[in-house]
């Protein structure tokens, strides 16, 4: 890490979420979508289930080819649920009309009916546009408009350019891998994320075009990674834990990296993660991973069996 970045970080000594002491009894085990899709959130008629909110998020992200940052997604979920609670029957039925087509949409995607998928997504985009025009003051509309306004913003110049939402998705993916590798929840402040984003804008210009391409499409990779983690069995998630430990061990600030053995069980993994965590500060570990997108993508590909070229229609994996 450069001296300049260290100075920036020293000025931003804001609370990192205190990591749990690595141990099998205190396992970092994130879930990106908690609860069952059938869980009732608002009584009918008609009823709002968690699956309806999932469908809205999936359709919005696929329609506009983006990944909602975690705070934006949670804010949107809360707003939609509150509006549904207060809404009349017509409002509720209109929301169901927006989300119910996802069942047919997934069938089209799995049957490789790309034309049918694009037509459905086009219909959803038009419905969202109409909803935003009719209800611009609704909390959900304000959130959606904010995301749509900055989705084309470029934050990392180069070839190809990397847009803001792809960069944000990449950083979320980096924090996820670093947290798994250390067996602790790493939470960066807004200031730290901003400093890291600015630093990477300069540092990542050194990358070859193929690696830059992986950053340009990081939002798709992150959506697929979250789906694979949530839906994966314990063995699959353990494979990702092991790859994350090995990734951080290779990038540790010691000559030649660290030698660790994640083993084949959670207890051995926790010991290895504790050794990795002792070698570096959380933010420095995050920065090391962020500076090496190729190594990160390889770890995710092996750990979660990701595709090297992630399809646009990531909703079909949910």
N, C-alpha and C positions, 0 to 999 in steps of 0.2 A: 504494500500500500504506500502511496506517495506521502511525503511529509505534509503537502498541502491538504490532502484529504484528512490526515490525522488531526490537523489543526481545526478543520471544519467540524470533525466529530467531537473534538474536545469542547467546542463551543456549543455542541448540541447534546450535552450529557443529560438527556431526558430519559425517563425510566424505560428501560427494556423490561418486558415482562419477566419477572424473576423466574428462571428456569427451575423446574423440579429437579431434585437430586436424582441423577440417573439411577434407576432401579426398576426391576420387573414389577414391583408393587406400585410404582408411580410411572406408568407408561404413557408417553405422549401418543394419543390416539385420536387424531382429528376426524371429524365427519363433516362433510360439506352440505349434506342434506339429511337432517335428522328426522326421525319419524317415518311412518308409512304413508304412501300416497293416498291411502283410503282414510286417513285420519280426518275426522270432521273438525273444521275450524269455525264455521258459522252454520247454525241450523237453517234449514230451508223454510219455505220453499223458494227456489231450489237451494240445496245445501252446497256450501263451499268446502271442498276438501283440500288437503295439502297438495294433492295431485293437480288440482286446477291451477294453483299458484306455480307449481313446477312447470306446467305446460306453458303458462304465459311467459315465464323466464326463458324457457327453451326456444319458444317461437320467436321471441324478441331478439335473442342473441343470434339465432340462425338467420332470421330475416335481414338483419343489418350487419351480419358477419362481424360480431364483436363478442367480447366477454365482459360482463358487468363486474367491476371491482366489488370485492366482498361487502364494503359498507353500502355501496349503491344498491346491491342486490337485496340486502337485508332491509334497507329503507324502503325499497319498492314493495317488498313482500308485506311489510307492516302497513304501508299506505293502502295497498289493494285490499287487504283484509279489513281495515277500518272503513274504507269506502263501501265495501260489500255489506258490512254490518249495517250501515246507515242507509244503504240504497233500497229503492223500491223494487217491486217484482220485475219491472222493465229493465232496470239497471242490472239486476242479477242475471236475467236471461241474456242480456247483451254480452255480459262477461263470459257466460257459457258458450255463446255463439263464437266468441273469439278463441276459446281454448279447446273445445271439443274436437275440432278437426285434426288435432295432433295424432289421434289414433290412426286415422286414415293416412296421415302424412308419413308416419313411421312405416306403414305397410308399403307405401310408394317408394320410400328410400331403400328399404330392404329388397324390393323387387327391381331396383335400379331404374325406376321410372323417374328420371331426373326432371323431365318436363312437368310431370304431375306435381313433384315437390316444388318446383319453382313457381308454378301457378298458385299453389296453396300459400306459399310464403308471400307472393305478390298480393294476394287477397288479404292476408294478415297485415301487411304493411299499410295497405289502403285503409283498413279498419282502424289501425292505430292512428294514422294521420287524421282520420275523421274524429276519433275520440279526443285527440289533442286540440283540434279546432273547437269542438263543442264544449270541452271542459278544461280550458287552459289553466284554471286556478286550482284544480284538484291537485292534491299532494303528489299522486302518482304521475300526473301529467308533468308537473314541474321537474320531477326526478328524471323522467324520460327525456324531456326537452334538454335538460342539462347534459345528459349523456350524448344525445344526438348532436348537440352543438359542438362538442369538442372531440367527437370520434374521428374527425379528419385531421386533427392537430398533429403535426409531426414534431417529435421530441428528439429523435436521434437521426441526424443527417447521415448521408452515405448512400450506398447503392446495394440493395434498395433502402429507401427511407423507412423508418419505423415509427408508426403512429402511437399516440399516447396510450390508447387502451391496450395495444399489444405490449407496450413497454410495461404498463401496470400489471398485466397478466404475467409477464415474464418475471417481474419482481416477486409477485405472490408465489410463483412456482419455485423461485430461488429460496424464499423463506421457508416454504414447505419442506424442501429437500434438506436445508440446513437444520431445521427443527428435528426432522427425523434422524439425521445423522448424529445429533447431540442428545436425542431423547428428551427434549425440552421445548416448550412453546416460546418461540422468539417473536416478540412484538416490537416493531419499529415505530417510532414516533413519526408524525407527518414531516417534521423537519429532517429527520434522518433519511426518510425515503426520498425527499426532495434532493438532499445533498448527494445521495447515491445515484439518483437518476441523472443529475447533472454531470457527475463524475463519469458515469458510464457512457454518456453521450460523447465524451472525448475519447475514452479508453477503447470503446468498441469499434471505433473507426478502423482499427488495425485489422479487423477480421476480413477473411475472404468472403466473396459474394455468397457462397453456399451457406456459410454460417450466418451471415446477415439475413438470408432468406428465412432461416429458422426463427430469427427474432421477429421478422415481419409477420410470421404466422403463429407467434407464440400464444395468441389468444385461443386459437383452435387446439393447440397442443394442451393448454391448461384445462380447457373444458373436457377434453378426453381423459386427461390424467385424473381429474377430480371424479369423473364417472367411474373410471376403472378402480380407483381407490375405494370409493363408497360401495361399489357392487362386488368388489373382489373378495375372495375367501381369505381366511387368516393366513394361509400359506402364501398367497399372492402379495398381501400387504407386508408379510415378513420379508419377502424377496426385495421389496422396495426399501424397507428399513436397512437391509444388509447392503444394498447398493448405495444408499445415502451415507452410511458409515464409511464405506470404502472411498466414496467420493471425497468426503471431508478429510479422511486420512491422507489421501494423495495430495490434497491442497494445503495441508497443515504447514505452518511456518517453521518447519524444521528441515534440515538438509535431507533430501530424499523422501520427505513425508514421514508418516508414522506407519509402523507395522502393527496392525490390529487384526483380530480374528472375530468377526461378528457371530461365528458359530451357526448353530441350527436351532437354537431355542432363544426365547426372550431374555432369559437371565444372562446368557453369554453376550447377546446383543447389547443389553443394558451396560454390561461392564465395558465393552468395546466403545460404546457411545460416550461413557463417562471419561474414558481415556482421551477420546477425540475432543470432548468439551473442555478438558483441562488444558489443552494445547493452545487455545485461542479464545479471544473474547467473542461473544455472539455476533456483534456487528461485523467484526473482521472476518469471521467465518462466512457470513452472508456475502460480504464483498468479494471474497475469494471465489465463491461459487458463481456469483454474478459475472465475474470477469472471464469465466470459462464456459460459455454456452454449449460448446461441443461436448465437453465432459458431462455437463448436466443432462443434455438431451440423450446421451448414450446411457447414463444411469437410469433415466426414466424409461427409455426404450427396453432396457433389460429388465428392470424391476416391475414395470406395469404392462409389458408387452405392447407398447405403443407402436403405431405405424410411423414410419419415417415421413411419409407424406400424409398428414392428417386430412381427411375429407372435410369439405365445408359443412356438410350436414351432420354436425356432431350430436345433434339432439337425438339421433337414432340409437346412440349408445346409452342413453339415460335409463 
